[in-house]
Amino acid sequence: MKLHHSIKTLSALIIGLGGIGAAHAAGFQLLEQNGSGLGNAYAGSAAIGENASANYFNPASITLLPGMNVSAGVVGIKPSFKFSNGGSTSPLGTPATGGNGGDAGSWAAVPNAHFTWEVNPRWWLGLSVGAPFGLMTDYEKGWAGRYHSEKFSIESININPSIAFKATDTLSIGVGVNWMQLDADYRKAQFVPGIPTGAMGNPIPLPGGDLSAKVKAKGDAWGWNAGILWQATPDTRFGLSYRSKVKINADGTTTVDNRSVPSSIPVAPGMSIPNPVMARLPLGGHDAETTVELPDSAIFSVVHQLNDRWTLLGDVAWTGWSSIPELKIQNAGIPDSRLDLRFKDAWRVSLGASYRHSDSWTFKGGVAWDQSPVRDDAYRPSSLPDNDRYWVSLGAQYSFSKNTAIDVGYAHLFVKSTSVNNASSKEAGVLKGDYKSSADVVGVQFSHRF
């Protein structure tokens, strides 16, 4: 009866995840797969085994959870990206017109749901549903960098069943499979040059202007993950986990609309003729496809029980972002679109501590250094004006009983001063200036053991 109730509860949580939104983290990876680890800046994530969300970070660590466990929560992320123009130019090489684009960041929610079941003293099953990748930047229309990007959004959903085996009293192993779906939405302005008087035999100037280009694509693929957990001493354990690359082929549509190219040209008072420039515009919808190889990642964690009150946690994590050197969108009947990214592999180091104040209250803290995959101003895209950041996190857990707890957490991300001098696309002009960036993250997690 308990198992039936647990599966029914988890099914309802999964259905509720259908509206996963995009948000910005290191690169566009989302660490925020629970709210309980947020207070420790996700230190010790592959070894903590605190609740059912352990299944995502290291399937082997679910062997720390007796019985059946359900955990669900939501993390809200508010990034801020404020651009200051420092000499951007248009595709013609003239000074770029338009404003700074406002704040390109906005609030987004990342929900999660997890379930584990101790089948017997040796075997465990787990299931996690979440959004491991996400990103959204949204600028004001007509801003100075509109030919680079006006909106870029990536949303994901990942379903991750796993199985774990307790080989000995101190060593556990776990493996899982992942089905991931990715949705992308990329919008920008496209410059259309006019034709001056006399050029190509034209007796009058033919005015140009801007088009709006929107790409929407969706795809899915499979990957896998694995991990080990070692209880080295009664007070110290280590966790090591790995998630594979996921290569997604996405299909969709590129839609081109006229924004400001005049449809007619005045030739005399009260008289006009159709603008011939319009005849060569690729308006309407066009089939589009792209391939992206999402990066693999690895986490090494340590958890040490210092005494009855204090628990110390640490993480070293690596993400293989070099799997994404570029993003190329192939379009039918119109030129392809290409973002030259040149991402580099990145590291993350985090340290945390938890203080058990009483049977009901535990307080958490953590710090982290999070390296960006974007290292060069010349290839920093306006769709991802990323840079290294530092986390400072605080959190608290309240236990209603030995089987039921709720966590809340908060982190502020301090981002290094970020400059951009991107001239990688002649059709987009040069985006030159500085970004002032930061992020606030809040989360809540409810966990229960049956």
C-alpha positions in Angstrom: 0.0 0.0 0.0 2.9 2.4 0.8 4.6 1.7 -2.5 1.4 2.3 -4.5 0.9 5.6 -2.6 4.5 6.7 -3.2 4.3 5.9 -7.0 1.0 7.8 -7.2 2.6 10.8 -5.5 5.7 10.8 -7.7 3.6 10.6 -10.8 1.7 13.7 -9.8 5.0 15.5 -9.2 6.3 14.5 -12.7 3.2 15.8 -14.4 3.7 19.1 -12.6 7.2 19.4 -14.2 5.8 19.9 -17.7 6.3 23.7 -17.5 10.1 23.7 -16.7 11.5 27.1 -17.4 14.9 28.1 -18.5 17.4 29.8 -16.3 21.1 30.7 -16.3 23.8 28.9 -14.4 27.5 28.2 -15.1 27.5 28.1 -18.9 23.9 26.9 -19.2 24.2 23.9 -16.8 21.8 23.9 -13.9 23.2 22.5 -10.6 19.9 23.3 -8.9 18.4 19.8 -8.9 17.2 20.3 -5.3 16.7 23.0 -2.8 18.4 21.2 0.1 21.9 21.4 -1.3 21.6 25.1 -2.1 22.4 26.2 1.4 25.8 24.4 1.2 26.5 25.7 -2.4 26.1 22.1 -3.5 29.2 21.0 -1.7 29.3 17.2 -1.0 26.6 16.6 -3.6 27.8 13.2 -4.7 28.3 11.8 -1.1 25.7 13.5 1.1 22.8 11.2 0.5 20.5 13.5 2.5 17.2 12.8 0.7 15.9 11.2 -2.5 17.5 13.9 -4.7 20.8 12.1 -4.1 19.8 9.9 -7.0 20.6 12.6 -9.5 24.0 13.6 -8.1 25.2 10.0 -7.5 23.0 6.9 -7.9 25.3 5.0 -5.5 24.5 7.3 -2.7 20.9 6.3 -2.5 22.1 3.2 -0.5 22.3 5.6 2.4 18.4 5.9 2.3 16.4 3.2 4.0 12.8 2.4 3.0 11.0 4.6 0.4 11.8 8.3 0.0 10.2 11.1 -1.9 11.7 14.6 -2.3 10.4 17.5 -4.4 11.1 21.2 -4.6 11.6 24.2 -6.7 14.5 26.6 -7.2 14.0 30.2 -8.4 16.9 31.9 -10.2 17.1 35.6 -11.0 20.2 36.4 -13.1 21.0 40.0 -14.1 22.9 41.0 -17.3 23.2 44.7 -17.8 25.2 45.8 -20.9 27.0 49.1 -21.4 27.9 50.0 -25.0 31.6 50.7 -25.5 31.9 51.2 -29.3 29.6 48.6 -30.9 29.2 48.9 -34.7 26.5 47.9 -37.2 27.0 45.4 -40.1 28.0 48.4 -42.2 30.7 49.4 -39.8 28.9 52.5 -38.6 28.2 53.1 -34.9 25.4 50.9 -33.7 22.1 52.5 -33.0 19.8 51.5 -30.2 20.0 51.3 -26.4 21.7 48.9 -24.0 19.0 46.3 -24.0 17.8 46.7 -20.4 18.3 43.8 -18.0 18.5 40.6 -20.1 17.9 38.4 -17.1 14.6 37.5 -15.5 13.2 35.1 -12.9 12.8 31.5 -13.8 11.7 28.4 -11.9 13.5 25.0 -11.9 11.3 22.3 -10.3 12.5 18.8 -9.4 11.1 15.5 -8.1 12.9 12.3 -6.9 12.0 8.9 -5.5 14.1 6.0 -4.0 13.2 2.5 -2.8 15.2 0.1 -0.8 14.2 -3.2 -2.5 16.2 -5.3 0.0 19.4 -4.8 2.0 21.6 -5.0 -1.2 19.5 -3.3 -3.9 17.9 0.1 -4.4 15.9 1.8 -7.2 15.8 5.5 -7.9 14.1 8.0 -10.2 14.8 11.7 -10.7 13.0 14.3 -12.9 14.5 17.7 -13.4 16.1 20.3 -15.7 19.9 19.9 -16.0 20.3 22.6 -18.7 18.6 25.9 -19.1 19.3 29.5 -20.2 17.4 32.6 -21.1 18.6 36.1 -22.1 15.9 38.5 -23.3 16.9 42.0 -24.5 14.7 45.0 -25.4 14.0 45.1 -29.1 16.1 47.4 -31.1 19.1 47.4 -28.7 22.6 48.0 -30.0 23.4 44.2 -30.2 20.1 43.1 -31.9 21.9 41.6 -34.8 23.7 39.2 -32.4 20.7 38.3 -30.3 17.5 39.6 -28.9 16.3 36.5 -27.1 18.0 33.1 -26.5 16.2 30.4 -24.5 17.0 26.8 -23.8 14.7 24.6 -21.7 15.2 20.9 -20.8 13.6 18.0 -19.0 15.5 15.0 -17.9 14.1 11.7 -16.6 16.7 9.5 -14.9 15.9 6.1 -13.5 18.7 4.3 -11.7 19.7 1.2 -9.8 22.2 0.9 -6.9 24.0 -2.1 -5.3 25.6 -2.2 -1.9 28.6 -4.4 -2.6 29.9 -4.4 0.9 29.2 -2.5 4.1 31.5 0.3 2.9 31.2 0.3 -0.9 28.2 1.0 -3.2 27.9 1.4 -6.9 25.0 2.8 -9.0 24.1 3.3 -12.7 21.3 5.1 -14.5 19.9 6.0 -17.9 18.8 9.5 -18.9 16.2 10.6 -21.4 16.5 14.3 -22.1 14.4 16.7 -24.2 15.7 20.1 -25.2 13.7 23.1 -26.6 15.5 26.1 -28.1 14.2 29.5 -29.1 16.7 32.0 -30.7 15.6 35.4 -32.0 17.6 38.2 -33.5 17.4 41.1 -36.0 18.7 40.6 -39.6 20.1 43.6 -41.4 18.9 44.2 -45.0 21.1 46.8 -46.8 19.5 49.3 -49.1 20.8 50.1 -52.6 22.0 53.7 -53.2 21.1 55.9 -56.2 22.9 54.7 -59.4 24.0 51.4 -57.9 23.1 48.5 -60.1 21.3 50.9 -62.5 18.8 52.1 -59.9 17.5 55.7 -60.7 16.3 56.1 -57.1 17.7 54.8 -53.8 16.2 51.6 -52.6 15.7 51.6 -48.8 16.7 48.6 -46.6 16.0 47.9 -42.9 15.6 45.1 -40.4 14.0 41.7 -40.5 13.1 39.6 -37.4 14.4 36.0 -37.5 13.1 33.4 -35.0 14.3 29.8 -34.7 12.3 27.3 -32.6 13.6 23.7 -32.4 13.1 20.6 -30.3 14.9 17.3 -29.9 15.6 14.4 -27.5 18.3 11.8 -26.9 19.6 9.2 -24.4 22.6 9.3 -22.0 23.8 7.5 -18.9 25.3 8.1 -15.5 27.2 6.1 -12.9 28.7 6.5 -9.5 30.5 4.9 -6.5 30.2 5.6 -2.8 32.9 4.6 -0.3 32.5 4.9 3.5 36.2 5.2 4.3 35.7 5.5 8.1 32.6 5.8 10.3 32.9 9.6 10.0 34.2 10.1 6.4 32.8 9.0 3.0 33.7 9.8 -0.6 31.6 9.9 -3.7 32.5 9.9 -7.4 29.9 10.3 -10.1 29.9 10.7 -13.9 27.2 11.8 -16.4 27.7 11.1 -20.1 27.5 13.5 -23.1 24.0 13.7 -24.7 24.0 14.4 -28.5 20.7 15.9 -29.5 19.5 16.4 -33.1 16.8 19.2 -32.9 14.4 20.0 -35.7 12.2 23.1 -36.1 11.4 26.2 -38.1 13.1 29.5 -38.8 10.5 32.2 -39.3 11.5 35.5 -41.0 9.3 38.6 -40.7 9.7 42.1 -42.0 10.3 44.6 -39.2 11.3 47.9 -40.9 12.0 47.4 -44.7 9.6 49.8 -46.5 7.2 48.0 -48.8 6.9 51.0 -51.1 9.0 54.0 -52.3 7.6 57.5 -52.9 8.5 58.7 -56.4 6.2 61.8 -56.6 3.6 63.6 -54.5 0.9 61.1 -53.9 2.6 58.4 -55.9 4.8 55.4 -54.9 6.1 52.2 -56.3 6.8 48.8 -54.7 10.2 48.5 -53.1 12.2 46.0 -55.2 14.2 45.1 -52.1 11.1 43.3 -50.8 11.2 40.8 -53.6 14.4 39.3 -52.4 13.5 38.9 -48.8 13.1 35.3 -47.5 9.9 36.0 -45.5 7.9 33.1 -44.0 8.8 29.8 -42.4 11.8 27.6 -43.4 12.7 24.1 -42.1 15.6 24.3 -39.6 17.8 21.7 -37.8 20.8 21.8 -35.5 22.9 19.3 -33.5 24.3 20.0 -30.0 26.4 17.7 -27.9 25.6 18.5 -24.3 28.7 18.1 -22.1 29.7 15.2 -19.9 30.5 16.0 -16.2 32.1 14.4 -13.2 31.9 15.2 -9.4 34.2 14.1 -6.6 32.8 14.7 -3.1 33.8 14.2 0.5 31.6 14.4 3.6 33.1 14.3 7.1 31.1 14.1 10.3 33.3 16.3 12.6 31.2 15.7 15.7 27.6 15.4 16.7 26.9 18.9 15.6 29.1 19.7 12.6 29.3 18.1 9.2 31.9 19.3 6.7 31.4 19.0 2.9 33.6 19.5 -0.2 33.2 19.1 -4.0 35.4 19.3 -7.1 33.5 19.1 -10.3 34.4 19.1 -14.0 32.2 19.8 -17.1 33.4 19.0 -20.6 32.1 22.2 -22.3 34.5 21.8 -25.2 31.9 19.5 -26.8 30.2 22.7 -28.0 32.7 24.7 -30.2 29.8 26.3 -32.1 26.1 26.3 -32.6 25.1 25.9 -36.3 21.5 26.2 -37.4 20.9 24.8 -40.9 18.0 26.4 -42.8 16.2 25.2 -45.9 16.2 27.9 -48.6 18.0 30.6 -46.6 21.5 31.0 -45.3 22.5 29.0 -42.2 23.0 30.7 -38.8 26.2 30.1 -36.8 27.3 31.1 -33.3 31.1 30.7 -32.9 31.4 29.8 -29.2 34.7 28.0 -28.6 33.7 26.8 -25.1 36.4 25.4 -22.9 36.1 22.7 -20.2 35.4 24.2 -16.8 35.9 23.4 -13.1 33.9 24.1 -10.0 35.2 23.9 -6.4 32.8 24.2 -3.4 33.1 24.0 0.4 30.2 23.8 2.9 29.3 23.0 6.5 26.1 22.1 8.3 25.4 22.7 12.0 22.8 20.6 13.8 21.4 23.0 16.3 18.7 20.6 17.7 16.7 17.6 16.6 14.5 20.0 14.6 16.9 22.6 13.2 20.0 22.3 11.0 21.7 25.4 9.6 23.8 25.4 6.4 26.5 27.5 4.7 28.8 27.2 1.7 31.0 29.0 -0.8 32.0 28.0 -4.3 34.1 29.1 -7.3 32.4 28.4 -10.6 34.5 28.6 -13.8 32.9 29.8 -17.0 33.3 27.9 -20.3 33.6 31.3 -22.0 37.2 32.6 -21.7 37.7 35.0 -24.6 36.1 38.5 -25.0 36.2 37.9 -28.8 33.8 34.9 -28.6 31.6 35.9 -25.6 28.1 35.9 -27.1 25.4 38.3 -26.0 23.1 35.2 -25.7 25.5 34.0 -22.9 27.5 36.9 -21.5 29.1 34.4 -19.0 32.1 34.7 -16.7 33.6 33.1 -13.6 31.5 33.6 -10.5 31.7 33.1 -6.7 28.8 31.6 -4.7 27.9 32.5 -1.1 25.1 30.4 0.3 23.0 30.0 3.4 20.2 27.6 4.3 18.2 25.9 7.0 16.4 22.6 7.5 13.5 22.1 9.7 12.6 18.4 10.6 9.0 17.9 11.6 9.9 14.4 12.6 12.7 11.9 11.9 11.0 11.1 8.6 9.9 14.5 7.3 11.9 17.7 6.6 11.7 20.9 4.7 14.8 22.9 3.4 15.1 26.5 2.4 18.2 28.0 0.8 19.6 31.2 -0.7 22.7 32.0 -2.7 24.1 35.1 -4.2 26.5 34.8 -7.2 29.1 37.4 -7.6 30.2 37.5 -11.3 33.5 39.0 -12.4 33.5 42.2 -14.5 32.7 41.0 -18.0 33.9 42.7 -21.2 32.9 41.7 -24.7 34.4 42.5 -28.1 32.6 40.0 -30.4 33.3 40.4 -34.1 32.9 36.8 -35.0 30.0 37.5 -37.5 30.3 40.1 -40.3 26.5 40.0 -40.7 26.0 41.0 -37.1 28.6 43.8 -36.7 30.8 44.2 -33.6 29.4 44.0 -30.1 31.7 45.9 -27.8 31.2 46.9 -24.3 30.9 45.6 -20.7 28.4 43.6 -18.7 27.5 44.0 -15.1 26.2 40.6 -14.0 25.0 38.8 -10.8 22.4 36.2 -9.8 20.2 35.4 -6.8 19.0 31.9 -6.2 16.3 30.8 -3.7 15.0 27.2 -3.2 12.7 25.1 -1.1 12.7 21.2 -0.8 10.2 18.9 0.9 11.4 15.4 1.8 9.6 12.4 3.4 10.5 8.8 4.2 7.8 6.2 4.3 
